[in-house]
Amino acid sequence: MHDVDSQVKPKPADALTASKLSQSPFSTPVDTAETPPHPNSVLCRHQFMRFLRVSSLLCNQRVFFFIRKRTKRRTNHDPMDSEPDSSRNPKSANHVSNYKNRGDYMEKVYAIIPVKEKSNRIKRKNFIDFYKGLSLLEIKIQQCISSGVFSDVFVSSDAEEAELISKKYNIKFIKRDPYFCDPLTPWGEVIKGVALSVPAEDDAFLMWLHVTNPLFKNFNGLIEALKNNPGYDSCSTVTEHHHFMLNSDYLPINHKWGPWHTYTQGTKPVYQLNLAASLIRKRTMAENRYILGDMPYFHSISFTEGLDIDTHEEFLIAQLLYNQLMNPRSTLTS
């Protein structure tokens, strides 16, 4: 029959194990010939409590160090300063500093209009009649020319019709490789291929324009937005929404269910990247294989300007709104 004290007082081998545990709560007990203490023994509970106390102390120190580090980082960067914090994104800060003081900053901006001959949902949507015999491509080309903000306008396409339209308006046409028109080709590869095909300087700015946003034509607003915010290397248009948005799991994003449900005016805005226009340097576009840089600035535009044509319903809605825009005195029902 075992003595009660034998379960409480450690034997020599157990004492060695206890001393090891007292040095570090994360150390592994030394293998001994003795049977390890039972989980319900006083020794095991004592070791477990010591582990919890030391772990809590270490966690508190790590949290304090993290907060102190973040606070120090934020205080080193004045939010009113246009220069980005190099500790947050040194690559972006270097890119910005290389161009900020240059006299030719955004001196040349080229419009690049990518169009494909085939489209999935609407057959030949880029070339069919949209408004008084004009296609979406022709409307976007006219908008670029009339804006007067571009050094040149390029159309990148695999369609012969796009080449004829480009000649009609006396703008540059870039014959696109069929590989970059294949729906199986990743979009990043398409962006890089189109960017490198533009005969412009690597430091020049490209404005990527989709013809499927026919109601957006304020290109200068995008240029001014990036000029007035020199801490950013690119700019893209977004649409602000104040609706009751749900995620893919049908959970609220910008509101709460129940008696806390607010009116739409009180919801936090949710932004949509509408892809109407993106302004970025040619080099950055090719390196990132995307229309956004490392430090993008988002330029909010109206719902009408950001309307993107992807379905037949959106095509009809855009037609009605465009007709209203071109004929302000007309009504949608007339």
C-alpha positions in Angstrom: 0.0 0.0 0.0 1.5 3.3 -1.1 2.2 6.1 1.3 0.3 9.3 0.6 3.5 11.4 0.9 5.1 9.4 -1.8 2.7 10.8 -4.3 3.4 14.4 -3.2 7.2 14.5 -2.5 9.2 13.8 -5.7 11.9 11.2 -5.6 15.4 12.1 -6.7 14.7 11.5 -10.4 11.4 13.5 -10.1 13.2 16.3 -8.3 15.6 16.6 -11.2 12.7 16.7 -13.6 11.0 19.4 -11.5 14.2 21.5 -11.4 14.3 21.3 -15.2 10.7 22.4 -15.5 11.4 25.3 -13.1 13.9 26.7 -15.6 11.5 26.7 -18.5 7.9 25.8 -18.8 8.4 24.7 -22.4 11.2 22.2 -21.7 10.6 18.5 -22.1 10.8 16.4 -19.0 14.0 14.2 -18.7 13.4 10.6 -19.4 13.7 8.6 -16.2 13.2 5.0 -15.1 10.5 6.1 -12.8 6.8 6.3 -13.9 5.9 9.9 -14.8 3.5 11.6 -12.4 -0.2 10.9 -12.8 -2.1 13.7 -14.5 -4.2 14.2 -11.3 -1.1 14.2 -9.0 -0.2 17.4 -7.1 3.2 17.6 -8.9 1.6 17.5 -12.3 -1.0 20.2 -11.4 1.8 22.3 -9.9 3.8 22.1 -13.1 0.7 22.9 -15.2 -0.1 26.0 -13.1 3.6 27.2 -13.4 3.3 26.7 -17.2 0.2 28.9 -17.4 1.7 31.7 -15.3 4.9 31.8 -17.3 3.0 31.6 -20.6 0.7 34.4 -19.6 3.7 36.6 -18.7 5.4 35.9 -22.0 2.2 36.6 -24.0 1.7 39.9 -22.2 5.3 41.0 -22.9 4.9 40.1 -26.6 1.6 42.0 -26.9 3.2 45.0 -25.2 6.2 44.8 -27.5 3.9 44.6 -30.6 1.8 47.6 -29.5 4.9 49.6 -28.7 6.5 48.7 -32.1 3.3 49.7 -34.0 2.9 52.9 -32.1 6.5 53.9 -32.8 6.0 53.1 -36.5 2.9 55.2 -36.7 4.4 58.2 -34.9 7.3 58.2 -37.4 4.9 58.9 -40.2 2.8 62.1 -40.2 -0.6 61.2 -41.8 -0.7 64.7 -43.3 2.6 64.0 -45.1 2.3 62.9 -48.6 5.4 60.6 -48.4 4.6 57.0 -47.6 6.3 55.3 -44.6 9.2 53.4 -46.1 9.1 50.9 -43.3 5.6 49.8 -44.5 6.4 49.5 -48.1 10.1 50.3 -49.0 9.7 49.3 -52.6 6.8 51.7 -53.1 8.5 54.6 -51.2 11.6 54.2 -53.5 9.5 54.2 -56.6 7.6 57.4 -55.5 10.8 59.2 -54.4 12.4 58.5 -57.7 9.7 60.4 -59.6 8.2 62.9 -57.2 10.7 65.7 -57.9 11.0 65.2 -61.6 9.8 68.0 -63.8 8.3 65.6 -66.3 6.0 64.0 -63.8 3.0 62.7 -65.7 4.0 64.8 -68.7 3.0 62.0 -71.0 -0.1 59.9 -70.5 -1.1 57.3 -73.1 -4.6 55.8 -73.4 -4.7 52.1 -74.0 -8.0 50.5 -75.0 -8.0 46.7 -74.9 -10.8 45.0 -76.8 -11.4 41.4 -78.0 -13.3 40.3 -81.0 -15.2 37.6 -79.0 -17.2 38.1 -75.8 -18.9 35.5 -73.7 -22.3 36.9 -72.7 -23.0 39.4 -75.4 -21.9 38.5 -78.9 -19.5 41.1 -80.3 -20.7 43.6 -77.7 -17.6 45.9 -78.4 -18.6 46.4 -82.0 -22.4 46.3 -82.3 -24.5 49.4 -82.4 -24.8 51.1 -79.1 -25.8 54.7 -79.9 -26.8 56.1 -83.3 -24.6 53.7 -85.2 -21.6 54.0 -82.9 -20.1 51.0 -81.2 -18.7 51.0 -77.6 -15.2 51.1 -79.1 -15.9 54.2 -81.2 -17.5 56.0 -78.3 -14.5 55.4 -76.1 -12.1 56.5 -78.8 -14.1 59.7 -79.3 -14.1 60.4 -75.6 -10.3 60.0 -75.5 -9.7 62.3 -78.4 -12.1 65.0 -77.3 -10.6 65.0 -73.7 -7.3 66.3 -75.0 -5.3 64.8 -72.1 -3.5 62.0 -73.9 -0.3 62.1 -75.8 -1.5 59.3 -77.9 -4.3 56.7 -78.0 -3.7 53.0 -78.6 -6.2 50.2 -79.3 -5.0 46.6 -78.5 -7.1 44.0 -80.2 -7.2 40.8 -82.3 -10.1 42.0 -84.4 -9.8 43.4 -87.9 -12.8 45.6 -87.3 -10.9 47.3 -84.4 -8.0 48.0 -86.8 -10.4 49.6 -89.3 -11.9 51.8 -86.6 -8.5 52.8 -85.4 -7.6 53.9 -88.9 -10.9 55.8 -89.2 -10.0 57.9 -86.2 -6.3 58.1 -87.0 -5.1 56.5 -83.8 -2.5 53.7 -83.2 -3.5 50.1 -83.5 -1.6 47.3 -81.8 -2.2 43.8 -83.2 -2.6 41.5 -80.1 -1.2 38.1 -80.0 -4.0 35.4 -80.0 -2.5 34.0 -76.8 -3.5 37.2 -75.0 -7.1 36.8 -76.2 -7.5 33.3 -75.1 -9.9 33.0 -72.2 -7.6 30.4 -70.6 -4.8 32.9 -70.4 -4.5 34.4 -66.9 -5.5 38.0 -66.8 -2.2 39.0 -65.3 -0.4 37.7 -68.4 -2.7 39.6 -70.6 -2.1 42.9 -68.8 1.7 42.4 -68.9 1.6 41.5 -72.6 -0.5 44.5 -73.6 1.6 46.9 -71.4 4.8 45.8 -73.0 3.3 46.1 -76.5 2.7 49.8 -76.1 5.5 51.8 -77.8 6.0 54.2 -75.0 8.7 54.9 -72.4 8.8 52.7 -69.3 8.3 55.7 -67.1 5.3 56.9 -69.1 1.8 56.6 -67.6 -0.8 54.4 -69.2 -4.5 54.8 -68.6 -6.2 51.4 -69.0 -9.7 52.1 -70.3 -12.5 49.6 -70.8 -15.1 50.3 -73.5 -17.7 48.6 -71.4 -17.9 51.8 -69.2 -19.3 54.2 -71.8 -20.5 56.7 -69.3 -17.1 57.5 -67.9 -15.1 60.2 -69.7 -13.6 62.3 -66.9 -10.1 61.1 -67.6 -8.5 64.4 -66.4 -10.1 63.9 -63.0 -8.2 60.7 -62.6 -4.9 62.4 -63.6 -5.5 65.3 -61.2 -6.3 62.8 -58.4 -3.0 61.2 -58.7 -1.1 64.5 -59.2 -2.6 65.8 -56.0 -1.6 62.7 -54.0 2.1 62.2 -54.8 2.5 59.5 -52.2 0.7 57.0 -54.5 2.0 55.3 -57.6 -1.3 54.5 -59.4 -5.0 55.4 -59.4 -8.1 53.5 -60.2 -11.8 54.3 -60.2 -14.2 52.8 -57.6 -17.9 53.1 -57.0 -19.2 53.7 -53.4 -22.2 51.7 -52.3 -24.4 52.2 -49.2 -26.5 49.1 -49.5 -27.0 46.2 -47.1 -24.2 44.0 -48.3 -23.7 40.3 -47.5 -20.6 38.2 -48.0 -20.4 34.8 -49.7 -21.7 33.2 -46.5 -24.7 35.5 -46.4 -23.3 37.4 -43.4 -23.6 41.2 -43.1 -20.6 43.2 -44.2 -21.4 46.8 -43.4 -24.4 46.5 -41.1 -25.8 44.4 -38.2 -28.9 42.3 -38.0 -31.6 42.8 -35.3 -32.6 46.0 -33.5 -29.1 47.4 -34.4 -30.0 47.5 -38.1 -29.5 51.0 -39.3 -30.8 53.0 -42.3 -28.7 53.0 -45.5 -27.4 56.4 -44.7 -25.8 55.0 -41.6 -24.0 52.1 -43.2 -20.3 52.1 -43.8 -19.5 52.4 -47.6 -18.5 49.3 -49.6 -16.4 50.0 -52.6 -16.5 48.3 -56.0 -13.5 48.3 -58.3 -15.4 49.1 -61.4 -12.4 49.1 -63.8 -13.6 52.1 -65.7 -10.1 53.5 -65.7 -6.7 52.8 -64.1 -3.7 55.1 -64.3 -0.3 53.5 -63.7 3.3 53.6 -65.1 4.0 51.2 -67.9 6.9 49.6 -66.0 4.8 49.1 -62.8 2.0 47.6 -64.8 4.3 45.1 -66.5 6.1 44.2 -63.2 2.9 43.8 -61.2 1.0 42.2 -64.1 -1.9 44.3 -62.8 -3.6 47.6 -63.3 -2.7 48.7 -59.7 0.7 49.6 -58.2 2.1 49.0 -54.8 0.5 52.2 -53.4 -2.8 52.7 -55.3 -5.1 55.7 -54.8 -8.8 55.1 -55.4 -10.8 57.7 -57.1 -14.5 57.5 -56.4 -17.0 58.1 -59.3 -20.7 58.0 -59.5 -22.8 54.9 -60.1 -23.6 56.0 -63.6 -20.0 56.6 -64.6 -18.9 53.3 -63.1 -21.7 51.2 -64.7 -20.0 48.3 -66.4 -21.6 46.3 -69.2 -21.4 42.6 -68.7 -25.0 41.3 -69.3 -27.8 42.1 -71.7 -29.7 43.9 -69.0 -26.7 46.2 -68.2 -26.3 46.8 -72.0 -29.9 48.1 -72.2 -29.6 50.2 -69.0 -26.3 51.8 -70.2 -28.0 52.6 -73.5 -30.9 54.4 -71.8 -28.5 56.3 -69.5 -26.2 57.2 -72.4 -29.1 58.4 -74.5 -30.2 60.6 -71.5 -26.7 62.0 -71.2 -26.5 62.9 -74.9 -30.0 64.3 -74.9 -30.6 66.0 -71.6 -34.1 67.3 -72.6 -35.4 63.8 -73.4 -36.9 61.5 -70.9 -36.4 57.8 -70.4 -40.0 57.0 -71.3 -40.1 59.2 -74.4 
